Amino acid sequence: MTGMLKKFYHIVAFSWYIFVLQSLYTKRNSDIPPGIFVYGGPWKYLTFLNLVLQIVFFGLASVNDLQPVGKGSKMSLLCLSKDFLFSVFAFPVGMFVVLLFWLIFAYDRQLVYPASLDSLFPPWMNHAMHTFVLPIVFGEILVEPHIYPKTKNGLTALGFVSLAYLGWVAWVYLTVGIWVYPILGLFSSSGLTIFFFFNMLVLALLYLLGQTLNRKVWGKEHPKFTRT
């Protein structure tokens, strides 16, 4: 029953994110507010990158579910890759997008999601990108145990990708003079450094949260952990 639930969960989550991505794609010919998709299009927004990340993860998870796993057999490369993707990126980044978005939105939505976007993206789409991600990644922890890398290695990989994204954000600003998120324009150079450092600290804590929850839910003696 647990195996069937896991397969069902993965395919439903994958299908849901594909639907959301297709819904976003249909907006390409709509009246887009000035500056929203200039230079880099949606690929400069962490929300969109996270959507693609979740699609890739749940796609891999769905394919991995089709593999027969014998008792005591070694974990496949696909399974290990899928677990690495979830533990190091899909969970912490998905959580980060939800938490940071709604914190800034509650303070001043113009700094992260201007009111002009309401006419472009209906409320359900906003929640699909910035709310439903959280229960879905939590649900993933409940339906399947995940093998985490060594904490140092996991945090190093997450930190490297985070720095790469910050570099991409800075490149967009230096190229076209527009911050990806309006809130970044409020900070001085030193303020930006502190803000970016704080964000990376939050990401690291979310990684550790996922690791802790995975251990609490499944324990250290789960059969999957003995097959690595």
Residue pairs with C-beta under 8 A, 6 or more apart in sequence:
2 143
3 65
5 143
6 65
6 143
6 144
7 62
7 65
9 139
9 140
9 143
10 58
10 61
10 62
10 65
11 62
11 65
13 54
13 58
13 136
13 139
13 140
14 55
14 58
14 59
14 61
14 62
16 128
16 132
16 136
17 51
17 54
17 55
17 58
18 55
20 51
20 125
20 128
20 129
21 51
21 52
21 55
23 125
23 128
24 42
24 48
24 51
24 125
27 120
27 121
30 120
31 119
31 120
32 120
33 114
33 116
33 117
33 120
35 178
36 117
38 176
38 178
39 172
39 175
39 176
39 178
40 168
40 172
42 48
43 49
44 168
44 169
44 172
44 180
45 180
46 93
46 96
46 97
46 165
47 97
47 101
47 129
47 130
48 129
49 165
50 93
50 94
50 97
50 129
50 133
51 129
53 85
53 89
53 90
53 93
53 94
54 90
54 94
54 133
54 136
54 137
56 85
57 82
57 85
57 86
57 89
57 90
60 78
60 81
60 82
60 85
61 82
61 86
61 140
61 144
63 78
64 76
64 78
64 79
64 82
67 76
67 78
67 79
71 223
72 226
72 227
73 227
74 227
74 228
75 147
75 224
75 227
75 228
80 147
80 228
83 146
83 147
83 148
84 147
84 149
86 137
86 140
86 146
87 146
87 147
87 148
87 149
87 154
87 207
87 210
87 211
87 214
88 149
88 154
88 157
88 158
88 207
89 158
89 161
90 137
90 140
91 137
91 140
91 141
91 206
91 207
91 210
92 158
92 203
92 204
92 206
92 207
92 209
92 210
93 203
94 133
94 134
94 136
94 137
95 133
95 134
95 137
95 206
95 209
95 210
96 199
96 202
96 203
96 206
97 129
97 130
97 133
98 130
98 131
98 133
98 134
99 202
99 206
100 199
100 202
101 112
101 113
101 130
102 130
102 131
104 111
104 112
104 183
105 112
105 113
105 130
109 115
110 182
111 181
111 182
111 183
111 186
112 181
112 182
112 183
113 126
113 130
114 182
117 126
137 210
138 213
141 210
141 213
141 214
141 217
142 217
145 214
145 217
145 218
145 222
145 224
145 225
146 214
147 224
147 225
147 228
148 154
148 210
148 211
148 214
149 157
151 208
151 211
154 207
154 211
155 204
155 207
158 203
158 204
158 207
159 200
159 204
162 199
162 200
162 203
163 200
166 196
169 179
169 180
169 181
169 184
172 178
172 179
172 180
173 179
173 180
173 184
179 185
184 192
184 195
187 194
187 195
218 224
218 225
